[in-house]
Amino acid sequence: MNVRAWTLTATRWVMVAAAISTYGIASMTYASAGDDTRRLISVHGQTIETFVFGEGPETLIMAAGNGRPASQLKDLAKAISSAGIRTVIYNYRGIGASDGPLDGLTLVDYGNDVWAIADALGVQKVHLAGKTYGNRVMRAASQAKPDRVATIILVGAGGEVLPSEETMALYKRYLDPDVPKSEWLSLQAKLMYAPGNERLAEKDAGEGEFPAVAAAEAKASDATPKEAWSTGGTAPMLAITCLLDRVAVPENAFNIARTRPNTWLAGLPGCGHNMINEQPEELRRLIVGFIQARSGANK
């Protein structure tokens, strides 16, 4: 596979353990949902709506962006599953059929939701991938249970370097639950896409907007000590950045790759924060290649 801009780092990082609560055994109900299988996972009185694509010896669980539905990842999940990787996406609390408290949470709680999914599927070791905010969730999950993570993939990594003051002000408005739909769409286009790709925000609008969920997730991130999630455990990591991302600026991924052992870096041109819609084929190629190169079937 021809992969552009992969850089191996070997800098020592001091790992800080994160406290994490233990989930009980989860149960599932099944319902057909087109090409995918919709599964409702019940755990501790909470429901997590998941969608499972394909079959294979390797399982990948993916988390969407800040306040975004699982449907954001559906096309990418289908493409990855076509390579023989069982791929799971899910709705965050407060979206679709997923429920559960939104107040007083941390990234550790959202990471626990990921492990509830893995447990319900009967999978001991998984690959994890998160798009933008979702990679914070997956880093928290991986850091809590590193022995259960085969690989971790960050799509639009953040948390290391702040964006510009202008971008931060726009993003604060974007998270306002009372923002009018027309303004939300304008902010989505401006914040999430590289110049010339703004039209793709219409696809996001078709998936719905969930600013209250996005705001709750942002609070959960702010409430989590950085040492409880930022290293993302010890599994092989691929940090993917888009070079025109104004929200999770590329320096975030660069810093992670420089300081975390066992980490690879990929930089993609011509895309911004929502690279899922801008560079879908390159993302599929990178994710599938990284997993296949490190899967048990290829060792």
URQUI-V329635 format. One line per field, one symbol per residue. phi: phi as a letter, one per 20 degrees, with the letter a starting at -180 (. if undefined). burial: + if it has 9 or more other ideal C-beta (glycine too) atoms within 8 Angstrom, else -. A space follows every 50 residues. Layout:
BEGIN
phi: ???
burial: ???
END
This chain:
BEGIN
phi: .edemecedbefceedfdfbfdeefeccddbfbmfddeceedblmdddec cddmcrfddddddefgmdfgggdfffffffffendfcdcbefgncmefcp fdemecfffffffffffgffemdeccecbcelggffgfffffffcffdde bccddmfcndcffffffffffffgeffeffgffgfffgffeecfgndggf ffffffenccffffffffffffedggfebffmmcfgcdddcdfdfeeefg ggfgffffddfmcdccddembdfdfgeecffffgfffffffffceffdd
burial: --+-----+--------+-+--+--+-+-------++++++++--+++++ ++++-+-++++++++-++++-+++-++++++-+++++++++++++--+-+ -+--+++++++++++++++++----+++++++++++++++++++++-+++ ++++++++++--+---++-++-++++--+---+++-++++++++--++-+ +--++-+-+++++++++++++--+---++++++-++++++++++++++++ -++++++--++-++++++-+++++++++++--++++++++++-++----
END
